[in-house]
Amino acid sequence: MNNYTYKVNFNSISGVRHARIKCPIYTKNTF
């Protein structure tokens, strides 16, 4: 269970990084 949640968190963090590269304005509004 902990490993699964860790993978989900890691994927979400990497997804946020890609989103910032694509559209930083959108991520600034969300975060």
Contacts in CASP RR format, 6 or more apart in sequence:
PFRMAT RR
TARGET T0000
AUTHOR 0000-0000-0000
METHOD contacts of the structure
MODEL  1
MNNYTYKVNFNSISGVRHARIKCPIYTKNTF
16 27 0 8 1.000
16 31 0 8 1.000
19 26 0 8 1.000
19 27 0 8 1.000
20 27 0 8 1.000
END
